[in-house]
């Protein structure tokens, strides 16, 4: 994995918590901070994606179109041989 060294300023109480947790998990400070940041950033990305999806599919015109398309596909003929 490519890494990059950075310098950040963290309050003493947070450093103490990081040190305690890194000892408990038997990982370095750097590894622990990277793990926590990765999880937080991925959660934020997923939340943003869900919010975007919800915003699009809460539009009444899109809901109507989706229902009409689903109805058309449902009545599009013989289901034998359709794999979807």
N, C-alpha and C positions, 0 to 999 in steps of 0.2 A: 504494500500500500504506500502510495506517495504521501509524505507528510511535510508539514511546514511548521517551523518553530515561530511562535508569536509571543509577545509579552503582553500580559493583561494585569490590571490592578484589581485585587479582590479583597473585600473587607476581612479582617482577621477572624471574625466568628465563622464566616463561610469557609475560610481555609481550614479552620479546626474541624468543621463538619466534613469537608473533603478528605482530610487526613484520616479521620476516624473511619469513614466509609471505605476509603481505599485500603486501609489495614484490614478491615473486616472482610473485604472481598479479595484481598491479596492481589491487588493490581496497583499500578503506579498512579500518582495523581493525574498525570497526563492521560493515561488510558481511561480512568474514571471520568474525567471531564469530557473527553471525546465521546465516551459512551452516552453520557447524560445529554450532551449537545446533539448527538445524532438522533437520539430518541425524541427529544423536544422538537427538533427541526422536521423530522419525519411526521410527527403528530400534527405540527402546524401546516405542513404541506397537505396532508390528508384532510384536515379540517377545511382548508382553503378550497380544495377540489370538491369536497362535499357541498360546501356553501355555494360554489359556482353551479354545480349540478342542480341543487335545490332551487336556486334562483331561476335557472333556465326552465326547469320543469314545473315551476309554480305559475308560469305564464299561461293564462287561460287559452290563448290561441294555440299554443304548443300542445297543451293537454287535449284539446279538441282534435287537433291533427293526429296525435298519437293514437287516440281512441278510434278515429276513423280508419287509420292505417291498420291497426290491429284487427278491426272488424273486416276490412277488405281482405287481409291475409287469411283470416279465419274462414272466409267464404270463397277463397280463391280456387276451389276445385277439390279434386280427389286428394286425400291425405296419404294414400298409398304411395310409397316410394319417396315421400318427402322426408328428408333427414333433419329438418329443422322444424 
